[in-house]
Amino acid sequence: MSKLTLHVPEDLVTAAKSEAATRRVSVSKLVSDYFAFLAANNPAADSDIGRLAPRTRRLAGCISSTNTDIEDYIDYLERKHS
């Protein structure tokens, strides 16, 4: 297991300690669980999409990837901008 040093405001440290006590776990376990949650809910992390800027990453996949849809969209753009 690796060690990680974080620099956070004192009020967040207090809140983290309080939350950890409420859950009866260590702050390390609380943070580790949160990082695991983030990793599990980020399907783009291991793909090329994961390397995009955040705003671009949010747009990725908003258009269907079937060829017919893409061709229709290109036709639409050509009509719109000609």
Secondary structure, 3 states (H helix, E strand, C coil): CCCCCCCCCHHHHHHHHHHHHHHCCCHHHHHHHHHHHHHHCCCCCCCHHHHCCHHHHHHCCCCCCCHHHHHHHHHHHHHHCC
